[in-house]
Amino acid sequence: MKELIATIARALVDQADEVVVSEREGNPASILELRVAKEDLGKIIGKQGRTAKALRTILSAASAKMKKRTMLEIIE
């Protein structure tokens, strides 16, 4: 899951080397934290949050296939 989000995020931003994805294991679900450069934050969130919602939808579908629950947090 980490690599999936990192690959998509690197394709969207200008400063791909500053994309960092970390994972926190939670009891009911895992949480992926996505960090990007401040200048690229708008590209990850998108207009009205559409890009962020699409990332979360892809992550949800991929984790459901693996019978897990994973959430995405975008860290400023």
N, C-alpha and C positions, 0 to 999 in steps of 0.2 A: 504494500500500500504506500509506503514511504516513497519508493522509487517512482511509482505512478504519478503521485502528486508533484514530486520534484521535477520530473520530465516535462509535465504539462506546464508547470510554472516557469521553468527555464525557457520554454518556447514562447511564452507570453511577454516576458520582461526584457528590458534593454541590458541590465546588469545581471546576467545569468550566474556569474560567479558568487553573487551575494545571496542566492537562494539557499535557505537552510530549512530542512524539515526534520523535526524531532518528534519522537513518539513517547507518550505517557500511557502506561498501562493502567486502566481504571478497572473497577470491579464489574460494572455492567458493560462498559465499552472502552475501547482504546481512543485516545485523543491525539490527533496529529496537529502539531503546531507549525504553521508556515510563516517564515520570516523572509521578507524581501527588503530591498533598499527603499527608503522613503519616497524616492522619485517614482518607483514602480508600483507603489501601493494602489494607486488608482487603476492601473492596468489589471491588477489581480482582482480587485473588487468589481470593476466594470460599472457601466451606467445602471443606476438603480440596483446595484448588487447582482446583476445578471450573470457575470462571469463567476463570481463566488458561488452563486447558487448552482451553476452548471458544474463547477468543481465538486461541490458537495453531493450532487446527484450522481456523478460518475463514481465517486468514492463509495457512496451508499450501495450502488449496484454491484460494484466489485467486491465489497465486503460481504454483501448478502450472499453472493455466490460461494464465498468461503465460510458461510454460516457464522459470521462475526458481526459486531457492530462497531463502526468506526466513525468518529466525528472530526470535523476539520475546524480549527481555529486559526484565523489570520491575525498575527501579532504585529502591532505597529512598531 
